[in-house]
Amino acid sequence: MKNYIKADEWQIIEEGFDPKLNEISESLFSIGNGHMGQRANFEEAYSGKTLQGNYIAGVYYPDKTRVGWWKNGYPENFAKVLNAANWIGIDINIENEQLDLATCKVLDFKRVLNMREGYLQRTFIAELKSGKQIKVNAKRFCSIVDEEAGAIEYTISPINFSGAITINAYIDGDIANKDSNYDEKFWDAVNSEANNNEAYLTLRTKKTLYEVCTGACAHVYKNGNHAGVRYVGSAQEKYTSTIINVDAKQGEGLSIYKYAVNVSSQNYKSEDLLSTCKKILNEVSAKGFDNMLAEQAAAWKEKWNESDIIIEGDVAAQQGIRFNIFQLNQTYTGKDDRLNIGPKGFTGEKYGGSTYWDTEAYCVPFYLATASQQVTKNLLIYRYKQLDKAIENAQKLGFNNGAALYPMVTMNGEECHNEWEITFEEIHRNGAIAYAIYNYINYTGDIDYLQEYGLEVLIGIARFWAQRVNWSENKGKFVMLGVTGPNEYENNVNNNWYTSTIACWSMEYASDAVNYVKANSDKKYQQLIKKLSFNEADETSSWDDICKNMYFPKDENKNIFLQQDGFLDKEIIPVNYLDPVERPLNQNWSWDRILRSCYIKQADVLQGLYFFSDKFDTETLRSNYEFYEPLTVHESSLSPCVHAILAARLSREDDAYNFYLRTSRLDLDDYNNDTEDGLHITSMAGTWMSVVEGFAGMQVKNDKLSFSPFLPNQWKSYSFNITFRGALINVLINTDGICLSNYSTHNVRINVFDEHCDINSNAQIFVAHKVRV
Ligand code: BGC
């Protein structure tokens, strides 16, 4: 665990430069706008350890799979998000000495991520080998208003000298992915040009043939006025730049404004890319840095209005939650149903920038409550559009009749993962996709979604489950053999309770959806029957039969569901008996030892109890929580949040708070020693859930919001805004109780501590705390 980030409510602050922490900071201070994003690399040259990262949403490359032992059914490719052209580069050369913080003496250094207004700032004083000292103030952002554009203000001031400075504002397209399987570079050069202060570079991805045109222009100002310098363009294959020679005077500020635009063939015809890039670049540079930044601040103000959580009395917790919300909003804006949320967003290459079950299981609740309905709908449509590929994927594994198995990891709908125990066996992901449809409709009331898109997906998923189970003569029940549950520290187990539970739930929900669509839109229903060759009577009765006769392992004495067959044969020794030096287990134990042990990577039975808590009584929740939590090592970032929510539901408030702290500052404090690879974006949505669904106990029951809040002892109050069915509602919890304000034009019905309340438009209600049992 590291502790170098200064506490602040709205900012992430690093003071002093420690090269050992640089890659962690590059992740933490990442910026993005849903369309593109980047790690907080330096603008000027840096010869120290760094992970360069610039990413453009949806632009990926199917890298050829590399495995030791090929197994039939493995995907041919592993699609990964591409490290794209570096558009931030501004090299500074002072009388033949390069400004490079790895070789200079760094006298002063401060890096700030301003989350309120959405920009990154860095100030430092560097002393070159010659003794020349220079002060730099660099500010940059990816615009959430002009989402194809970014802007940089880079001000240099010679402290103790006057002399010639050469500025090289460049775009570098000779980029490689660190995780390239065969050390291959994924971009081909298409075009490169530079005229005066404008430079353009067009690159094309191999295989997928995406074209991206990156353009940048530079303007140099001296003390607030055009510096009257000469701009010299230079274009080479995969590298274009604008070179400027200036005579800098001691104490005089010299500002380089660099505007950059990335346009891709996903959105424009290839032949129009260059002209579109020029047009947008001219528009943003005419707008100017200060105006762009003012628009950025105003747009972020709106985002915060929808999604902020305010915590009074605990700056570390406040900074933690805002950091999570900020990064989520930088990663996904929901405007494009071809895009999704990679576990690392735009902050690193790990996990290939691909889509995981994380989106449906963890991110959906955040976007449902803090953004317009269309944002989550687009996440669901993304999977709808990939249904054909999910059917192909299932066919490849031997399933038929339109059975769909969504991939564990994907970019374009094809499976990318290639570890047999996950690719073939971690099939619970299919259930999360069905659950997200339910969650979306339950939250928004948009039941028409079923006939528009949802039912087709649900039928494909239900068909898969119906074929995946088999009848056990021995048990006289249906069983589900050879699976991996969410707890990846068990592989190839039989009857994982969570997987069987979500499988049956998906089949029941698909049956309900069939009935609903049939009753409400017979025309649409008849079209679907035809399209899917759906034999309603046979298929739904088979789903029903399976659900009624499914085997679920449990232990009646302990009143627990068994994670899988035989779980109690393990030696059950709680995690706190382990020697701390052996943790994390995945870095210290052999894999077979982990598999034989009772230790659980992340919520598994408890994931099911979180999704379906209303189906179980409190005693069942309690006995399962008390049995499984002490065996859980939380070595997935997705784990603490689910535990925080369940702990809160069981009134274990201290546990809930501790799990919250762990999830909210996971990256800021580098708990898992892996922040340098990128941030844990998808688990950040879990942090939001810990507060809203955990501490505030928010649920949607029978079309009504309900709350059952508590206030952590460490806080004076917390409050947040949510949007529910068109109403913006503010929820404030303090030492006295809960205050709900309805900022909409219609009345809202809410349950608080199981009591019904009506809140009129623009009115407020207050309910005192109840003792929670
Ligand atoms: C977790 C998975 C998750 C993946 C990406 C893994 O460590 O076990 O549940 O989908 O990370 O976040």
Boltz pocket constraint, residues with backbone or C-beta under 6 A from the ligand:
constraints:
  - pocket:
      binder: B
      contacts: [[A, 343], [A, 351], [A, 356], [A, 357], [A, 358], [A, 486], [A, 488], [A, 601], [A, 602], [A, 635], [A, 636], [A, 637], [A, 638], [A, 682]]
      max_distance: 6.0
